Amino acid sequence: MKEKLMTFRLPLEIDKDIEKIASREDTDKSKLIRELLIIGIKERKIKEALKLYTEGKVSLWKAASLADVSLWKMIEILEERKITLQYGKRELKEDLKALKE
Protein backbone atom coordinates (compact mmCIF):
# COMPACT_ATOMS: atom_id res chain seq x y z
CA MET A 1 0.00 0.00 0.00
CA LYS A 2 1.33 3.40 -0.93
CA GLU A 3 1.46 5.97 1.82
CA LYS A 4 1.07 9.72 1.94
CA LEU A 5 2.49 11.96 4.62
CA MET A 6 -0.25 14.06 6.21
CA THR A 7 -0.29 16.75 8.85
CA PHE A 8 -3.37 17.51 10.90
CA ARG A 9 -4.37 18.96 14.24
CA LEU A 10 -5.71 16.90 17.13
CA PRO A 11 -7.22 18.10 20.38
CA LEU A 12 -4.70 17.63 23.19
CA GLU A 13 -7.07 15.27 25.00
CA ILE A 14 -7.16 12.90 22.02
CA ASP A 15 -3.37 13.08 21.69
CA LYS A 16 -3.02 12.10 25.35
CA ASP A 17 -5.41 9.17 24.83
CA ILE A 18 -3.41 8.03 21.82
CA GLU A 19 -0.17 8.25 23.81
CA LYS A 20 -1.67 6.18 26.65
CA ILE A 21 -2.96 3.48 24.31
CA ALA A 22 0.29 3.39 22.33
CA SER A 23 2.24 3.02 25.56
CA ARG A 24 0.00 0.21 26.84
CA GLU A 25 0.22 -1.62 23.53
CA ASP A 26 3.94 -0.95 23.15
CA THR A 27 3.52 0.57 19.71
CA ASP A 28 4.30 3.92 18.17
CA LYS A 29 1.70 6.67 17.82
CA SER A 30 1.84 6.76 14.02
CA LYS A 31 1.03 3.08 13.71
CA LEU A 32 -1.79 3.39 16.23
CA ILE A 33 -3.27 6.42 14.45
CA ARG A 34 -3.23 4.51 11.14
CA GLU A 35 -5.01 1.57 12.79
CA LEU A 36 -7.60 3.87 14.36
CA LEU A 37 -8.22 5.60 11.03
CA ILE A 38 -8.72 2.26 9.29
CA ILE A 39 -11.19 1.17 11.97
CA GLY A 40 -13.00 4.52 11.80
CA ILE A 41 -13.25 4.49 8.01
CA LYS A 42 -14.55 0.91 8.01
CA GLU A 43 -17.18 1.81 10.62
CA ARG A 44 -18.15 4.95 8.68
CA LYS A 45 -18.65 2.92 5.48
CA ILE A 46 -20.86 0.47 7.38
CA LYS A 47 -22.84 3.30 8.98
CA GLU A 48 -23.46 4.99 5.62
CA ALA A 49 -24.41 1.69 3.95
CA LEU A 50 -26.84 0.85 6.78
CA LYS A 51 -28.43 4.29 6.52
CA LEU A 52 -29.02 3.88 2.78
CA TYR A 53 -30.30 0.34 3.31
CA THR A 54 -32.75 1.27 6.08
CA GLU A 55 -34.01 4.18 3.95
CA GLY A 56 -34.68 1.69 1.16
CA LYS A 57 -32.28 3.44 -1.21
CA VAL A 58 -30.05 0.41 -1.79
CA SER A 59 -30.42 -3.35 -1.69
CA LEU A 60 -28.72 -5.52 0.88
CA TRP A 61 -26.18 -6.59 -1.74
CA LYS A 62 -25.39 -2.98 -2.64
CA ALA A 63 -25.14 -2.03 1.05
CA ALA A 64 -22.63 -4.83 1.59
CA SER A 65 -20.67 -3.64 -1.41
CA LEU A 66 -20.66 -0.02 -0.18
CA ALA A 67 -19.53 -1.17 3.27
CA ASP A 68 -16.83 -3.31 1.66
CA VAL A 69 -18.00 -6.46 3.47
CA SER A 70 -19.46 -9.76 2.30
CA LEU A 71 -23.21 -10.22 2.05
CA TRP A 72 -23.07 -12.64 4.99
CA LYS A 73 -21.11 -10.17 7.11
CA MET A 74 -23.68 -7.47 6.31
CA ILE A 75 -26.46 -9.79 7.49
CA GLU A 76 -24.51 -10.34 10.73
CA ILE A 77 -24.12 -6.58 11.16
CA LEU A 78 -27.87 -6.11 10.68
CA GLU A 79 -28.55 -8.73 13.35
CA GLU A 80 -26.00 -7.22 15.77
CA ARG A 81 -27.54 -3.77 15.39
CA LYS A 82 -31.09 -5.11 15.50
CA ILE A 83 -31.98 -3.79 12.04
CA THR A 84 -34.79 -5.62 10.30
CA LEU A 85 -33.85 -7.38 7.10
CA GLN A 86 -35.81 -5.82 4.25
CA TYR A 87 -35.93 -8.28 1.40
CA GLY A 88 -38.50 -8.30 -1.35
CA LYS A 89 -38.80 -8.77 -5.11
CA ARG A 90 -36.85 -5.60 -5.89
CA GLU A 91 -33.92 -6.71 -3.73
CA LEU A 92 -33.97 -10.20 -5.22
CA LYS A 93 -33.84 -8.76 -8.75
CA GLU A 94 -30.94 -6.46 -7.83
CA ASP A 95 -29.03 -9.27 -6.16
CA LEU A 96 -29.52 -11.61 -9.12
CA LYS A 97 -28.36 -8.86 -11.46
CA ALA A 98 -25.27 -8.28 -9.29
CA LEU A 99 -24.49 -12.01 -9.30
CA LYS A 100 -24.51 -12.07 -13.11
CA GLU A 101 -22.01 -9.18 -13.30
C-alpha positions in Angstrom: 0.0 0.0 0.0 1.3 3.4 -0.9 1.5 6.0 1.8 1.1 9.7 1.9 2.5 12.0 4.6 -0.3 14.1 6.2 -0.3 16.7 8.8 -3.4 17.5 10.9 -4.4 19.0 14.2 -5.7 16.9 17.1 -7.2 18.1 20.4 -4.7 17.6 23.2 -7.1 15.3 25.0 -7.2 12.9 22.0 -3.4 13.1 21.7 -3.0 12.1 25.3 -5.4 9.2 24.8 -3.4 8.0 21.8 -0.2 8.2 23.8 -1.7 6.2 26.6 -3.0 3.5 24.3 0.3 3.4 22.3 2.2 3.0 25.6 0.0 0.2 26.8 0.2 -1.6 23.5 3.9 -0.9 23.2 3.5 0.6 19.7 4.3 3.9 18.2 1.7 6.7 17.8 1.8 6.8 14.0 1.0 3.1 13.7 -1.8 3.4 16.2 -3.3 6.4 14.5 -3.2 4.5 11.1 -5.0 1.6 12.8 -7.6 3.9 14.4 -8.2 5.6 11.0 -8.7 2.3 9.3 -11.2 1.2 12.0 -13.0 4.5 11.8 -13.2 4.5 8.0 -14.5 0.9 8.0 -17.2 1.8 10.6 -18.2 4.9 8.7 -18.6 2.9 5.5 -20.9 0.5 7.4 -22.8 3.3 9.0 -23.5 5.0 5.6 -24.4 1.7 4.0 -26.8 0.8 6.8 -28.4 4.3 6.5 -29.0 3.9 2.8 -30.3 0.3 3.3 -32.8 1.3 6.1 -34.0 4.2 3.9 -34.7 1.7 1.2 -32.3 3.4 -1.2 -30.0 0.4 -1.8 -30.4 -3.3 -1.7 -28.7 -5.5 0.9 -26.2 -6.6 -1.7 -25.4 -3.0 -2.6 -25.1 -2.0 1.1 -22.6 -4.8 1.6 -20.7 -3.6 -1.4 -20.7 0.0 -0.2 -19.5 -1.2 3.3 -16.8 -3.3 1.7 -18.0 -6.5 3.5 -19.5 -9.8 2.3 -23.2 -10.2 2.1 -23.1 -12.6 5.0 -21.1 -10.2 7.1 -23.7 -7.5 6.3 -26.5 -9.8 7.5 -24.5 -10.3 10.7 -24.1 -6.6 11.2 -27.9 -6.1 10.7 -28.5 -8.7 13.4 -26.0 -7.2 15.8 -27.5 -3.8 15.4 -31.1 -5.1 15.5 -32.0 -3.8 12.0 -34.8 -5.6 10.3 -33.8 -7.4 7.1 -35.8 -5.8 4.2 -35.9 -8.3 1.4 -38.5 -8.3 -1.3 -38.8 -8.8 -5.1 -36.8 -5.6 -5.9 -33.9 -6.7 -3.7 -34.0 -10.2 -5.2 -33.8 -8.8 -8.7 -30.9 -6.5 -7.8 -29.0 -9.3 -6.2 -29.5 -11.6 -9.1 -28.4 -8.9 -11.5 -25.3 -8.3 -9.3 -24.5 -12.0 -9.3 -24.5 -12.1 -13.1 -22.0 -9.2 -13.3 
